[in-house]
Amino acid sequence: MRPESARPISTRVKLLALAIVLVIVPLLLIVLLEGGSSLALLALALQRGDPGLAMRNQRQAQYDSQLGWVSKPGFSVPDMYGPGAGLHIDARGFRSGGKADSLRTRPGPLAVCTGDSFTFGPGVADDRTWCALLESLAPGLTTVNMGQNGYGVDQAFLWYKRDGEKLAHDVQVFAYVTDDFRRMQLSTAFGFAKPGLAIRNDSLVTTNTPVPPYDAYTRRYWTRVVVRNELRLVRIYLLVRNNLFHGHETPRGSVAREWTAPDSLTWITVRRIVDDLVQVNTAKGSTLVLVHLPVIEDYWTSQANPWRERMRAAASAGGFVFVDLVDALRRLPADSVEQMFLGNSIPGYADGFGHYSIAGNAWVAEQLRRRLLEIPAFAAKLDRQRPGS
């Protein structure tokens, strides 16, 4: 005869088994089905064996022995980022901004926009980058887009010194995101070799040049790009990434990464870069404007704060204008911020993820227009281009 206590235990077991059959098993099947599908897509992508397929959205780049990589002069794809959203590189390797050529052909002040991919503008058309939009917002102004995907502050500086300094510009807008400082601490970036900068005998010197040659798109980097792009199709990956790493519940001001000893050394080099740029612009009668561009993480975390504080303090001594757009971003409502950055909405172009959307580029352009017009010398040059002036 079974004990009375065995009957309720048996009932609980049956209910648990029923729940497993009706709820848990179907959920597991769905998870396995999606995971298996994603893995199958990944396997197919890896079996193609063609690095160019994964890097089709960076095919405008070519090896450069001094800078690591630059854009190919004359590169042109009308629908690079979707219908009507083309990418065109002019004869000097600058993004054209919707014009046939970025070379100066009009009277009036010239602004050189120096920076990384957030200046280059992946994911939007030539005339929708913030640098190009400055022209329409400030009539009489001509802009040159010297942004380059993946550049750190060091590479952006070296490219300007080589190809931008020779331009007769009236303002240099040197824009960067926080990660551009830490890219200075690397000898490779995104799988590619890069130059560096160091201080020796109290002078800035370039290191790791000539940059070691490489197959433009190595299989190691290609594989990593494919894995990253395919993972974006997995919902559980998106859930973890969005809520644990980029979570909206992270309070503003939380520290994403502490200031390190390498950061301190990098800052010393940055100050030498800024001093050099101040001298160059002063000699040209140009105004140097340093812009801390925000990434979406800056809305919730404080990883940018140490760099912003130091640059603001340096600007207080004079010599250049500092524009901090991180604070401006944090004053916006969260739903507006989300619209300013690209998601996975560009078919076949995952590399645009997290960069500025059309709305984001327009917001940056308007913020910069206001600040540029607060510079008396620059505003006076624009005024002289107005009819009747």
Secondary structure as the mmCIF struct_conf table of DSSP 4:
data_model
#
loop_
_struct_conf.conf_type_id
_struct_conf.id
_struct_conf.beg_label_comp_id
_struct_conf.beg_label_asym_id
_struct_conf.beg_label_seq_id
_struct_conf.end_label_comp_id
_struct_conf.end_label_asym_id
_struct_conf.end_label_seq_id
TURN_TY1_P TURN_TY1_P1 GLU A 4 SER A 5
HELX_RH_AL_P HELX_RH_AL_P1 ALA A 6 ALA A 19
HELX_RH_PI_P HELX_RH_PI_P1 ILE A 20 ILE A 24
HELX_RH_AL_P HELX_RH_AL_P2 VAL A 25 ARG A 48
HELX_RH_AL_P HELX_RH_AL_P3 PRO A 51 ALA A 54
TURN_TY1_P TURN_TY1_P2 MET A 55 MET A 55
HELX_RH_3T_P HELX_RH_3T_P1 ARG A 56 GLN A 58
TURN_TY1_P TURN_TY1_P3 ARG A 59 GLN A 60
STRN STRN1 ALA A 61 ASP A 64
TURN_TY1_P TURN_TY1_P4 SER A 65 LEU A 67
STRN STRN2 GLY A 68 SER A 71
HELX_LH_PP_P HELX_LH_PP_P1 LYS A 72 LYS A 72
TURN_TY1_P TURN_TY1_P5 PRO A 73 GLY A 74
STRN STRN3 SER A 76 VAL A 77
TURN_TY1_P TURN_TY1_P6 PRO A 78 TYR A 81
BEND BEND1 GLY A 82 GLY A 82
TURN_TY1_P TURN_TY1_P7 PRO A 83 GLY A 84
STRN STRN4 LEU A 87 HIS A 88
STRN STRN5 ILE A 89 ILE A 89
TURN_TY1_P TURN_TY1_P8 ALA A 91 ARG A 92
BEND BEND2 GLY A 93 GLY A 93
STRN STRN6 ARG A 95 ARG A 95
TURN_TY1_P TURN_TY1_P9 GLY A 97 GLY A 98
BEND BEND3 LYS A 99 ALA A 100
BEND BEND4 LEU A 103 LEU A 103
BEND BEND5 ARG A 106 GLY A 108
STRN STRN7 LEU A 110 GLY A 115
BEND BEND6 ASP A 116 ASP A 116
HELX_RH_AL_P HELX_RH_AL_P4 SER A 117 PHE A 120
TURN_TY1_P TURN_TY1_P10 PRO A 122 GLY A 123
BEND BEND7 VAL A 124 VAL A 124
HELX_RH_3T_P HELX_RH_3T_P2 ASP A 126 ARG A 128
BEND BEND8 THR A 129 THR A 129
HELX_RH_AL_P HELX_RH_AL_P5 TRP A 130 LEU A 137
BEND BEND9 ALA A 138 ALA A 138
TURN_TY1_P TURN_TY1_P11 PRO A 139 GLY A 140
STRN STRN8 THR A 142 GLY A 147
TURN_TY1_P TURN_TY1_P12 ASN A 149 GLY A 150
HELX_RH_AL_P HELX_RH_AL_P6 VAL A 153 TRP A 159
HELX_RH_PI_P HELX_RH_PI_P2 TYR A 160 GLY A 164
TURN_TY1_P TURN_TY1_P13 GLU A 165 LYS A 166
BEND BEND10 LEU A 167 LEU A 167
BEND BEND11 ASP A 170 ASP A 170
STRN STRN9 VAL A 171 TYR A 176
TURN_TY1_P TURN_TY1_P14 THR A 178 THR A 178
HELX_RH_AL_P HELX_RH_AL_P7 ASP A 179 ARG A 182
HELX_RH_3T_P HELX_RH_3T_P3 ARG A 183 GLN A 185
BEND BEND12 SER A 187 SER A 187
STRN STRN10 THR A 188 ALA A 189
TURN_TY1_P TURN_TY1_P15 PHE A 190 GLY A 191
STRN STRN11 PHE A 192 ALA A 193
STRN STRN12 GLY A 196 ARG A 200
TURN_TY1_P TURN_TY1_P16 ASN A 201 ASP A 202
STRN STRN13 SER A 203 THR A 207
BEND BEND13 ASN A 208 ASN A 208
BEND BEND14 PRO A 210 PRO A 210
HELX_LH_PP_P HELX_LH_PP_P2 VAL A 211 PRO A 213
BEND BEND15 ALA A 216 TYR A 217
HELX_RH_AL_P HELX_RH_AL_P8 ARG A 219 LEU A 231
TURN_TY1_P TURN_TY1_P17 ARG A 232 LEU A 233
HELX_RH_AL_P HELX_RH_AL_P9 ARG A 235 VAL A 240
HELX_RH_PI_P HELX_RH_PI_P3 ARG A 241 PHE A 245
BEND BEND16 HIS A 246 HIS A 246
TURN_TY1_P TURN_TY1_P18 HIS A 248 GLU A 249
BEND BEND17 THR A 250 THR A 250
HELX_LH_PP_P HELX_LH_PP_P3 PRO A 251 PRO A 251
TURN_TY1_P TURN_TY1_P19 ARG A 252 GLY A 253
STRN STRN14 SER A 254 SER A 254
BEND BEND18 ALA A 256 ARG A 257
HELX_RH_AL_P HELX_RH_AL_P10 ALA A 261 LYS A 284
TURN_TY1_P TURN_TY1_P20 GLY A 285 GLY A 285
STRN STRN15 THR A 287 HIS A 292
HELX_LH_PP_P HELX_LH_PP_P4 LEU A 293 VAL A 295
HELX_RH_3T_P HELX_RH_3T_P4 ILE A 296 TYR A 299
TURN_TY1_P TURN_TY1_P21 TRP A 300 TRP A 300
STRN STRN16 THR A 301 THR A 301
TURN_TY1_P TURN_TY1_P22 GLN A 303 ALA A 304
HELX_RH_AL_P HELX_RH_AL_P11 ASN A 305 ALA A 315
TURN_TY1_P TURN_TY1_P23 SER A 316 ALA A 317
BEND BEND19 GLY A 318 PHE A 320
STRN STRN17 VAL A 321 ASP A 324
HELX_RH_AL_P HELX_RH_AL_P12 LEU A 325 ARG A 330
TURN_TY1_P TURN_TY1_P24 ARG A 331 ARG A 331
BEND BEND20 LEU A 332 LEU A 332
HELX_RH_AL_P HELX_RH_AL_P13 ALA A 334 GLN A 339
TURN_TY1_P TURN_TY1_P25 MET A 340 MET A 340
STRN STRN18 PHE A 341 PHE A 341
BEND BEND21 ASN A 344 ASN A 344
BEND BEND22 ILE A 346 ILE A 346
TURN_TY1_P TURN_TY1_P26 PRO A 347 GLY A 348
HELX_RH_3T_P HELX_RH_3T_P5 ALA A 350 GLY A 352
TURN_TY1_P TURN_TY1_P27 PHE A 353 GLY A 354
BEND BEND23 HIS A 355 HIS A 355
STRN STRN19 TYR A 356 TYR A 356
HELX_RH_AL_P HELX_RH_AL_P14 ILE A 358 LEU A 373
TURN_TY1_P TURN_TY1_P28 GLU A 374 GLU A 374
BEND BEND24 ILE A 375 ILE A 375
HELX_RH_AL_P HELX_RH_AL_P15 PRO A 376 ASP A 383
TURN_TY1_P TURN_TY1_P29 ARG A 384 GLN A 385
BEND BEND25 ARG A 386 ARG A 386
TURN_TY1_P TURN_TY1_P30 PRO A 387 GLY A 388
#
